[in-house]
Amino acid sequence: MAKLYLIPSLLSTNLWQNVLPSEVKEICLQTDYLIVENIRTARRFLKKLDKNISVDRITFFELNKQTPEATFHEFLVPLLEGKDMGILSEAGCPGVADPGAEIVKLAHQKGIQVVPLVGPSSILLALMASGLNGQNFAFTGYLPRKSNERVRKIKQLEIKAREQNQTQIFIETPYRNNQMVNDLIKACAPSTLLCIACDLTSKNEFISTRTIKNWKNSLPDLNKRPVVFLLMSMPK
């Protein structure tokens, strides 16, 4: 039976051996069909795994925001013909804050075996290092773009964190990170805990959990850096 492998990628430009098991390389060397967000970056990643890999033998299917949902079924054709495929994330793990989840759902509907491979998840790494509640947490993804709507959403998450003792995790487009931090400072109570986890697994990795009050005078410049935000408001 053909298998759909969920292939994790790197979070930063570090050596793949530092964060990925050798099985990931082995699967990539054997798989002739890959579903990716961007073909160019996928080819670059494969060359990092093995500079001698023949990327020209691989058939790429591009899956991103521009891909019509009506074409998703076409991606499964090799699997239905008995050929293994892989979903390769742009960064981190497929299916987590990643469009690959829709293909995985279709694979289950077709009775195709799905095999997740071990790799780095910025969301889980940030949660592990935050010191916040790892027993009860929620990932919201992206918050609204407009500042007033974002502030309103942050306040809702802060209330939810306090009432449910639940860590709230979210991300932002890198060039809007500084606006996000400013809105967090504006919206949250001084005692609310905020973890900023930035450039995970890289040499410039920065992870710090502080109260909103303590963040006010020591905000880092997060512009164009990959960041995960975690919020925890302690019960009154």
C-alpha positions as a Markdown table, in Angstrom:
| # | Residue | x | y | z |
|---|---|---|---|---|
| 1 | Met | 0.0 | 0.0 | 0.0 |
| 2 | Ala | 1.3 | 3.5 | -0.9 |
| 3 | Lys | 2.1 | 5.8 | 2.0 |
| 4 | Leu | 1.8 | 9.6 | 2.4 |
| 5 | Tyr | 4.8 | 10.8 | 4.4 |
| 6 | Leu | 4.6 | 14.1 | 6.3 |
| 7 | Ile | 8.1 | 15.5 | 6.0 |
| 8 | Pro | 9.2 | 18.2 | 8.3 |
| 9 | Ser | 11.6 | 20.9 | 7.2 |
| 10 | Leu | 14.0 | 23.3 | 8.9 |
| 11 | Leu | 13.0 | 26.3 | 11.0 |
| 12 | Ser | 16.3 | 28.2 | 10.3 |
| 13 | Thr | 19.4 | 27.9 | 8.2 |
| 14 | Asn | 21.1 | 25.5 | 10.6 |
| 15 | Leu | 22.5 | 22.1 | 9.7 |
| 16 | Trp | 19.7 | 19.6 | 9.1 |
| 17 | Gln | 21.5 | 16.9 | 11.2 |
| 18 | Asn | 21.0 | 19.1 | 14.3 |
| 19 | Val | 17.2 | 19.0 | 14.1 |
| 20 | Leu | 16.1 | 16.1 | 11.8 |
| 21 | Pro | 16.5 | 12.4 | 12.1 |
| 22 | Ser | 18.2 | 10.5 | 9.3 |
| 23 | Glu | 14.9 | 8.9 | 8.3 |
| 24 | Val | 13.8 | 12.2 | 6.9 |
| 25 | Lys | 16.7 | 12.2 | 4.4 |
| 26 | Glu | 16.1 | 8.6 | 3.5 |
| 27 | Ile | 12.5 | 9.1 | 2.7 |
| 28 | Cys | 13.3 | 12.2 | 0.6 |
| 29 | Leu | 15.9 | 10.2 | -1.4 |
| 30 | Gln | 13.3 | 7.5 | -2.1 |
| 31 | Thr | 10.2 | 9.6 | -2.8 |
| 32 | Asp | 9.5 | 10.7 | -6.4 |
| 33 | Tyr | 6.4 | 12.8 | -5.7 |
| 34 | Leu | 6.3 | 15.7 | -3.3 |
| 35 | Ile | 3.5 | 18.2 | -2.4 |
| 36 | Val | 5.2 | 21.5 | -1.4 |
| 37 | Glu | 4.3 | 25.2 | -0.8 |
| 38 | Asn | 7.1 | 26.5 | -3.0 |
| 39 | Ile | 9.0 | 24.4 | -5.5 |
| 40 | Arg | 12.2 | 26.6 | -5.4 |
| 41 | Thr | 12.6 | 26.4 | -1.6 |
| 42 | Ala | 11.7 | 22.7 | -1.6 |
| 43 | Arg | 14.5 | 22.0 | -4.1 |
| 44 | Arg | 16.9 | 24.1 | -1.9 |
| 45 | Phe | 15.9 | 22.1 | 1.2 |
| 46 | Leu | 16.5 | 18.8 | -0.6 |
| 47 | Lys | 19.9 | 19.9 | -1.7 |
| 48 | Lys | 20.7 | 20.7 | 1.9 |
| 49 | Leu | 19.9 | 17.1 | 2.8 |
| 50 | Asp | 22.1 | 15.7 | 0.1 |
| 51 | Lys | 23.9 | 17.9 | -2.5 |
| 52 | Asn | 23.9 | 14.9 | -4.8 |
| 53 | Ile | 20.2 | 14.3 | -4.8 |
| 54 | Ser | 18.6 | 14.3 | -8.2 |
| 55 | Val | 15.7 | 16.8 | -7.7 |
| 56 | Asp | 14.9 | 16.6 | -11.5 |
| 57 | Arg | 13.5 | 13.1 | -11.0 |
| 58 | Ile | 10.9 | 14.5 | -8.5 |
| 59 | Thr | 7.4 | 15.5 | -9.6 |
| 60 | Phe | 6.4 | 18.5 | -7.5 |
| 61 | Phe | 2.8 | 19.5 | -6.7 |
| 62 | Glu | 2.5 | 23.1 | -5.4 |
| 63 | Leu | 0.0 | 23.6 | -2.6 |
| 64 | Asn | -0.5 | 27.2 | -1.3 |
| 65 | Lys | -3.1 | 29.9 | -0.9 |
| 66 | Gln | -3.4 | 30.2 | -4.7 |
| 67 | Thr | -4.1 | 26.5 | -5.2 |
| 68 | Pro | -7.8 | 25.9 | -6.1 |
| 69 | Glu | -9.4 | 23.5 | -3.7 |
| 70 | Ala | -11.0 | 21.7 | -6.7 |
| 71 | Thr | -7.6 | 20.4 | -7.7 |
| 72 | Phe | -6.7 | 18.8 | -4.4 |
| 73 | His | -7.9 | 15.4 | -5.5 |
| 74 | Glu | -5.5 | 15.5 | -8.4 |
| 75 | Phe | -2.6 | 15.5 | -5.9 |
| 76 | Leu | -3.5 | 12.0 | -4.7 |
| 77 | Val | -3.3 | 10.4 | -8.1 |
| 78 | Pro | 0.2 | 8.9 | -7.6 |
| 79 | Leu | -0.9 | 7.5 | -4.2 |
| 80 | Leu | -4.0 | 5.9 | -5.8 |
| 81 | Glu | -1.6 | 4.3 | -8.4 |
| 82 | Gly | 0.4 | 2.7 | -5.6 |
| 83 | Lys | 3.3 | 5.2 | -5.4 |
| 84 | Asp | 4.5 | 6.8 | -2.2 |
| 85 | Met | 4.3 | 10.6 | -1.8 |
| 86 | Gly | 5.4 | 13.2 | 0.7 |
| 87 | Ile | 4.1 | 16.5 | 1.9 |
| 88 | Leu | 7.1 | 18.8 | 2.6 |
| 89 | Ser | 6.5 | 21.8 | 4.9 |
| 90 | Glu | 7.9 | 25.2 | 4.0 |
| 91 | Ala | 9.2 | 25.3 | 7.7 |
| 92 | Gly | 8.5 | 23.0 | 10.6 |
| 93 | Cys | 5.9 | 20.2 | 10.5 |
| 94 | Pro | 3.3 | 19.6 | 7.7 |
| 95 | Gly | -0.3 | 20.0 | 8.7 |
| 96 | Val | 0.4 | 22.4 | 11.6 |
| 97 | Ala | -0.2 | 26.0 | 10.6 |
| 98 | Asp | 0.3 | 24.6 | 7.1 |
| 99 | Pro | -2.0 | 23.9 | 4.1 |
| 100 | Gly | -1.0 | 20.3 | 4.0 |
| 101 | Ala | -3.7 | 19.4 | 6.4 |
| 102 | Glu | -6.4 | 19.4 | 3.6 |
| 103 | Ile | -4.4 | 16.8 | 1.6 |
| 104 | Val | -4.0 | 14.6 | 4.7 |
| 105 | Lys | -7.7 | 14.7 | 5.3 |
| 106 | Leu | -8.4 | 13.6 | 1.7 |
| 107 | Ala | -5.9 | 10.8 | 2.1 |
| 108 | His | -7.7 | 9.5 | 5.2 |
| 109 | Gln | -11.0 | 9.6 | 3.2 |
| 110 | Lys | -9.3 | 7.4 | 0.5 |
| 111 | Gly | -8.0 | 5.0 | 3.0 |
| 112 | Ile | -4.3 | 6.0 | 2.4 |
| 113 | Gln | -1.8 | 5.4 | 5.1 |
| 114 | Val | -0.4 | 8.6 | 6.6 |
| 115 | Val | 3.1 | 8.5 | 8.1 |
| 116 | Pro | 4.2 | 11.6 | 10.2 |
| 117 | Leu | 8.0 | 12.0 | 10.5 |
| 118 | Val | 9.7 | 13.5 | 13.5 |
| 119 | Gly | 10.9 | 17.1 | 13.1 |
| 120 | Pro | 10.8 | 20.6 | 14.7 |
| 121 | Ser | 7.6 | 22.4 | 15.5 |
| 122 | Ser | 8.0 | 26.0 | 16.4 |
| 123 | Ile | 4.7 | 25.9 | 18.3 |
| 124 | Leu | 5.7 | 23.0 | 20.5 |
| 125 | Leu | 9.3 | 24.2 | 21.0 |
| 126 | Ala | 8.0 | 27.6 | 22.1 |
| 127 | Leu | 5.5 | 26.0 | 24.5 |
| 128 | Met | 8.2 | 23.7 | 26.0 |
| 129 | Ala | 10.5 | 26.7 | 26.7 |
| 130 | Ser | 7.9 | 29.2 | 27.9 |
| 131 | Gly | 7.2 | 27.8 | 31.3 |
| 132 | Leu | 3.5 | 28.4 | 30.7 |
| 133 | Asn | 0.7 | 25.8 | 31.0 |
| 134 | Gly | 1.6 | 22.8 | 28.8 |
| 135 | Gln | -1.3 | 20.7 | 30.0 |
| 136 | Asn | -3.9 | 23.1 | 28.5 |
| 137 | Phe | -3.2 | 25.2 | 25.5 |
| 138 | Ala | -4.7 | 26.5 | 22.3 |
| 139 | Phe | -3.1 | 27.6 | 19.0 |
| 140 | Thr | -5.1 | 30.4 | 17.3 |
| 141 | Gly | -2.8 | 31.0 | 14.3 |
| 142 | Tyr | -2.9 | 34.5 | 12.9 |
| 143 | Leu | -4.8 | 37.3 | 14.6 |
| 144 | Pro | -6.7 | 40.1 | 12.7 |
| 145 | Arg | -4.5 | 42.5 | 10.7 |
| 146 | Lys | -6.2 | 45.7 | 11.7 |
| 147 | Ser | -4.9 | 47.0 | 15.0 |
| 148 | Asn | -8.3 | 47.7 | 16.7 |
| 149 | Glu | -9.6 | 44.2 | 15.7 |
| 150 | Arg | -6.3 | 42.6 | 16.9 |
| 151 | Val | -6.5 | 44.4 | 20.2 |
| 152 | Arg | -10.1 | 43.1 | 20.7 |
| 153 | Lys | -8.9 | 39.6 | 19.9 |
| 154 | Ile | -6.0 | 39.8 | 22.3 |
| 155 | Lys | -8.3 | 40.8 | 25.1 |
| 156 | Gln | -10.6 | 37.9 | 24.3 |
| 157 | Leu | -7.6 | 35.5 | 24.4 |
| 158 | Glu | -6.4 | 37.0 | 27.7 |
| 159 | Ile | -9.8 | 36.4 | 29.3 |
| 160 | Lys | -9.9 | 32.9 | 27.9 |
| 161 | Ala | -6.4 | 32.2 | 29.3 |
| 162 | Arg | -7.4 | 33.4 | 32.7 |
| 163 | Glu | -10.8 | 31.7 | 32.9 |
| 164 | Gln | -9.7 | 28.3 | 31.5 |
| 165 | Asn | -6.0 | 28.4 | 32.8 |
| 166 | Gln | -5.1 | 27.9 | 29.1 |
| 167 | Thr | -1.9 | 29.1 | 27.4 |
| 168 | Gln | -2.9 | 31.0 | 24.2 |
| 169 | Ile | -0.4 | 30.6 | 21.3 |
| 170 | Phe | -0.4 | 32.6 | 18.1 |
| 171 | Ile | 1.8 | 33.9 | 15.3 |
| 172 | Glu | 2.2 | 36.9 | 13.1 |
| 173 | Thr | 3.6 | 37.8 | 9.7 |
| 174 | Pro | 7.3 | 38.7 | 10.5 |
| 175 | Tyr | 7.0 | 42.3 | 9.2 |
| 176 | Arg | 4.1 | 42.9 | 11.6 |
| 177 | Asn | 5.7 | 41.5 | 14.7 |
| 178 | Asn | 6.5 | 44.8 | 16.3 |
| 179 | Gln | 3.0 | 46.1 | 15.8 |
| 180 | Met | 1.8 | 42.9 | 17.5 |
| 181 | Val | 4.0 | 43.4 | 20.5 |
| 182 | Asn | 2.8 | 47.0 | 20.8 |
| 183 | Asp | -0.8 | 45.9 | 20.7 |
| 184 | Leu | -0.1 | 43.2 | 23.3 |
| 185 | Ile | 1.4 | 45.8 | 25.6 |
| 186 | Lys | -1.6 | 48.1 | 25.0 |
| 187 | Ala | -4.3 | 45.4 | 25.5 |
| 188 | Cys | -3.1 | 43.2 | 28.3 |
| 189 | Ala | -3.0 | 43.7 | 32.1 |
| 190 | Pro | 0.4 | 44.4 | 33.6 |
| 191 | Ser | 0.5 | 41.0 | 35.4 |
| 192 | Thr | -0.3 | 38.9 | 32.3 |
| 193 | Leu | 2.6 | 36.7 | 31.2 |
| 194 | Leu | 3.9 | 37.0 | 27.6 |
| 195 | Cys | 6.5 | 34.6 | 26.1 |
| 196 | Ile | 8.3 | 35.8 | 23.0 |
| 197 | Ala | 10.0 | 32.8 | 21.2 |
| 198 | Cys | 12.0 | 34.0 | 18.2 |
| 199 | Asp | 14.4 | 32.5 | 15.7 |
| 200 | Leu | 13.9 | 29.0 | 17.1 |
| 201 | Thr | 16.7 | 26.5 | 16.6 |
| 202 | Ser | 19.0 | 29.2 | 15.1 |
| 203 | Lys | 22.1 | 30.8 | 16.6 |
| 204 | Asn | 20.1 | 33.9 | 17.3 |
| 205 | Glu | 17.4 | 32.0 | 19.2 |
| 206 | Phe | 15.6 | 34.2 | 21.8 |
| 207 | Ile | 13.0 | 32.9 | 24.2 |
| 208 | Ser | 11.9 | 35.0 | 27.2 |
| 209 | Thr | 8.7 | 34.9 | 29.4 |
| 210 | Arg | 7.9 | 38.1 | 31.3 |
| 211 | Thr | 5.0 | 40.1 | 32.6 |
| 212 | Ile | 3.6 | 42.7 | 30.3 |
| 213 | Lys | 4.8 | 45.3 | 32.8 |
| 214 | Asn | 8.4 | 44.0 | 32.6 |
| 215 | Trp | 8.3 | 43.9 | 28.8 |
| 216 | Lys | 7.3 | 47.5 | 28.4 |
| 217 | Asn | 10.8 | 49.0 | 28.7 |
| 218 | Ser | 12.8 | 46.1 | 27.1 |
| 219 | Leu | 11.0 | 45.2 | 23.9 |
| 220 | Pro | 13.3 | 43.4 | 21.3 |
| 221 | Asp | 13.2 | 44.3 | 17.6 |
| 222 | Leu | 11.3 | 41.5 | 16.0 |
| 223 | Asn | 10.9 | 42.9 | 12.5 |
| 224 | Lys | 11.2 | 40.2 | 9.9 |
| 225 | Arg | 12.1 | 37.5 | 12.4 |
| 226 | Pro | 10.0 | 34.3 | 12.8 |
| 227 | Val | 8.2 | 34.6 | 16.2 |
| 228 | Val | 5.7 | 32.5 | 18.3 |
| 229 | Phe | 3.8 | 34.5 | 20.9 |
| 230 | Leu | 2.4 | 32.8 | 24.1 |
| 231 | Leu | 0.0 | 34.5 | 26.5 |
| 232 | Met | -1.0 | 33.4 | 30.0 |
| 233 | Ser | -3.2 | 35.4 | 32.3 |
| 234 | Met | -3.2 | 34.1 | 35.9 |
| 235 | Pro | -6.6 | 33.7 | 37.6 |
| 236 | Lys | -7.5 | 36.6 | 39.9 |
